[in-house]
Amino acid sequence: MGCARKLTGDLRPLSLLLALAAFVLVEGCGSLPMNTNEPSFQRRYGDFTYCPVEVVRQSRNTTCGPACLSSVLAYWDVEIPERQILQKYPTRRRRPYLLLELRAIAEAEGLKAYVIAMDAEPRREVEEHISKGRPLICAIRPPTDLYLFDGVPVLGPACDALAWALSPRKDHFVVIAGCTPGQVLIMDPAHGFAAVPWPRFEPAWSKMKHACLLVAN
C-alpha cells in the first residue's frame, strides 16, 4: 500500500502537466508578448492600467536586477542593455545586485531613483504610482521556481497564475508594470509578462518588506 501511495504521489505532477498540455492543444495558444504594443499583449492585458515597459530577459540567474533596470531605464528613454549594465557596473564574484546598487546605477545614468518600502497600503500605493506612469522594480520571494510555459505558447493569466503557484525559488526582482483592482501585471525577466492575483503576489512581496525601486526622470 505504501508503494502504491508513493507511486500515486509521484504521478500527480506528471498528470497535471499532461492535463495542462491537453488544455493548450484544445484551447489554442499565442506567442509571448515582448512589448505592450503587440496584439497578444492587448488580448491578455488590455484591461489593465499599465506603463508600456518592454520585456528584458535576464542572461544569468543573478541578473534579474539589471534586466529589470534596463527595462525601466528604457521606459524613461535611457537605452542601456542588461549586458552593458553588467560590464559598466559589475558586482564582485557575479553576485546578485542589491536595490541600493540598482538605485546608484539609475542615478549614474542621469535619472532620479528612490528605494522605498510600501508597508502601509501597498496596493493603494502601487495603483497610485502606476496611474502616474511610474513602473516599480520590486524585490520579491516568489513561490515558483520557474514559469511552466517560459519560451513556449501560453494561455494567458490563468496559466501564469497556476505556474506562479507550483514551487519555491530564491529572491527575485520583477517590474510592476500595471494593475487592476484584483491583479498585478509584472514583467518578470525570467518569464516575461504575467498577471498575478494580488492575494498571491502580496505575500511574496511582503517577505521582502514591500521594498521597491522607484525611478523617474
For each residue, the residues with C-beta under 8 A, 3 or more apart:
1: 4 5
2: 5 6
3: 6 7
4: 1 7 8
5: 1 2 8 9
6: 2 3 9 10
7: 3 4 10 11
8: 4 5 11 12
9: 5 6 12
10: 6 7 13 14
11: 7 8 14 15
12: 8 9 15 16
13: 10 16 17
14: 10 11 17 18
15: 11 12 18 19
16: 12 13 19 20
17: 13 14 20 21 148
18: 14 15 21 22
19: 15 16 22 23
20: 16 17 23 24 148 159 162
21: 17 18 24 25
22: 18 19 25 26
23: 19 20 26 27 155
24: 20 21 27 28 29 153 155
25: 21 22
26: 22 23
27: 23 24 155
28: 24
29: 24 153 154 155
30: 40 43 153 154
31: 40 153
32: 40 55 149 151 153 154 192 193
33: 36 38 40 41 44 55 192 193
34: 38 54 55 192
35: 38 41 52 53 54 55
36: 33 41 42 45 50 52 53 54 177
37: 41 52
38: 33 34 35 41 42
39: 42 43
40: 30 31 32 33 43 44
41: 33 35 36 37 38 44 45 46 193
42: 36 38 39 45 46
43: 30 39 40 46 156
44: 33 40 41 156 157 193 195
45: 36 41 42 48 50 157 178 185 193 195
46: 41 42 43
47: 180
48: 45 178 179 180 183 185 195
49: 127 130 131 178 179 180
50: 36 45 130 177 178 179 185
51: 75 130 133 134 135 177 178
52: 35 36 37 75
53: 35 36 71 72 74 75 135 175 177 187
54: 34 35 36 71 74 75 187
55: 32 33 34 35 71 187 189 192 193
56: 67 68 70 71 74 81 82 187 189
57: 67 82 189 190 192
58: 61 63 64 66 67 82 189 190
59: 63 67 82 83 86
60: 63 94
61: 58 64
62: 94 95 96 97
63: 58 59 60 66 67 82 86 96 97 189
64: 58 61 67 68 96 172 173 174 189 190
65: 68 69 96 97 98 99 101 102 137 173
66: 58 63 69 70 82 85 86 89 97 102 105
67: 56 57 58 59 63 64 70 71 82 173 189
68: 56 64 65 71 72 102 137 173 174 175 187 189
69: 65 66 72 73 85 102 105 106 137 213 215
70: 56 66 67 73 74 80 81 82 85
71: 53 54 55 56 67 68 74 75 135 175 187 189
72: 53 68 69 75 76 106 135 137 175 213 215
73: 69 70 76 78 79 80 106 109 111 215
74: 53 54 56 70 71 77 78 79 80
75: 51 52 53 54 71 72 135
76: 72 73 111 215 216 217
77: 74 217
78: 73 74 109 110 111
79: 73 74
80: 70 73 74 84 85 88 109
81: 56 70 84 85
82: 56 57 58 59 63 66 67 70 85 86
83: 59 86 87
84: 80 81 87 88
85: 66 69 70 80 81 82 88 89 105
86: 59 63 66 82 83 89 90
87: 83 84 90
88: 80 84 85
89: 66 85 86 101 104 105 108
90: 86 87 94
91: 94 95 96 97 101
92: 95
93:
94: 60 62 90 91
95: 62 91 92
96: 62 63 64 65 91 171
97: 62 63 65 66 91 101 102
98: 65 101 102
99: 65 102 103 115 137 139 211 212 213
100: 103 104 115
101: 65 89 91 97 98 104 105
102: 65 66 68 69 97 98 99 105 106 113 137 173 213
103: 99 100 106 107 113 114 115 213
104: 89 100 101 107 108 113
105: 66 69 85 89 101 102 108 109
106: 69 72 73 102 103 109 111 112 113 213 215
107: 103 104 110 111 112 113
108: 89 104 105
109: 73 78 80 105 106
110: 78 107
111: 73 76 78 106 107 215 216 217
112: 106 107 215 216 217
113: 102 103 104 106 107 213 214 215 216
114: 103 213 214
115: 99 100 103 211 212 213 214
116: 211 212 213 214
117: 209 210 211 212
118: 121 122 125 126 210 212
119: 122 209 210
120: 125
121: 118 124 125
122: 118 119 125 126 202 205 206 210
123: 126 127 179 198 202
124: 121 127 128
125: 118 120 121 122 128 129
126: 118 122 123 129 130 136 176 179 184
127: 49 123 124 130 131 179
128: 124 125 131 132
129: 125 126 132 134 135 136 214
130: 49 50 51 126 127 133 134 135 136 176 177 178 179
131: 49 127 128
132: 128 129
133: 51 130
134: 51 129 130 214 215 216
135: 51 53 71 72 75 129 130 175 176 177 187 215
136: 126 129 130 175 176 212 213 214
137: 65 68 69 72 99 102 173 174 175 176 212 213 215
138: 173 174 175 176 186 205 208 210 211 212 213
139: 99 171 172 173 205 208 211 212
140: 171 172 173 174 201 204 205 207 208
141: 170 171 172 204 207 208
142: 164 169 172 174 204
143: 164 165 166 167 168 169 200 204
144: 147 163 164 165 166 167 168 169
145: 166 167 168 169
146: 150 163 169 190 191
147: 144 150 160 163 164 188 190 191 192 194
148: 17 20 159 162 163 166
149: 32 152 153 154 155 159 160 163
150: 146 147 190 191 192
151: 32
152: 149
153: 24 29 30 31 32 149
154: 29 30 32 149 159 160
155: 23 24 27 29 149 158 159
156: 43 44 159 160 195
157: 44 45 160 161 183 194 195
158: 155 161 162
159: 20 148 149 154 155 156 162 163
160: 147 149 154 156 157 163 164 194 195 196
161: 157 158 164 165 194 195 196 197 200
162: 20 148 158 159 165 166
163: 144 146 147 148 149 159 160 166 194
164: 142 143 144 147 160 161 194 196 200
165: 143 144 161 162 200
166: 143 144 145 148 162 163
167: 143 144 145
168: 143 144 145
169: 142 143 144 145 146 172
170: 141
171: 96 139 140 141 208
172: 64 139 140 141 142 169 188 190
173: 64 65 67 68 102 137 138 139 140 189
174: 64 68 137 138 140 142 186 187 188 189
175: 53 68 71 72 135 136 137 138 186 187
176: 126 130 135 136 137 138 179 184 185 186 212
177: 36 50 51 53 130 135 185 186 187 193
178: 45 48 49 50 51 130 184 185
179: 48 49 50 123 126 127 130 176 183 184 185
180: 47 48 49 183 185
181:
182: 197 198
183: 48 157 179 180 195 196 197 198
184: 126 176 178 179 195 196 197 198 201
185: 45 48 50 176 177 178 179 180 193 194 195
186: 138 174 175 176 177 193 194 195 196 201
187: 53 54 55 56 68 71 135 174 175 177 192 193
188: 147 172 174 191 192 193 194
189: 55 56 57 58 63 64 67 68 71 173 174
190: 57 58 64 146 147 150 172
191: 146 147 150 188 194
192: 32 33 34 55 57 147 150 187 188
193: 32 33 41 44 45 55 177 185 186 187 188
194: 147 157 160 161 163 164 185 186 188 191
195: 44 45 48 156 157 160 161 183 184 185 186
196: 160 161 164 183 184 186 200 201
197: 161 182 183 184 200 201
198: 123 182 183 184 201 202
199: 202 203
200: 143 161 164 165 196 197 203 204
201: 140 184 186 196 197 198 204 205
202: 122 123 198 199 205 206
203: 199 200 206 207
204: 140 141 142 143 200 201 207 208
205: 122 138 139 140 201 202 208 210
206: 122 202 203 209 210
207: 140 141 203 204
208: 138 139 140 141 171 204 205 211
209: 117 119 206
210: 117 118 119 122 138 205 206
211: 99 115 116 117 138 139 208
212: 99 115 116 117 118 136 137 138 139 176
213: 69 72 99 102 103 106 113 114 115 116 136 137 138
214: 113 114 115 116 129 134 136
215: 69 72 73 76 106 111 112 113 134 135 137
216: 76 111 112 113 134
217: 76 77 111 112
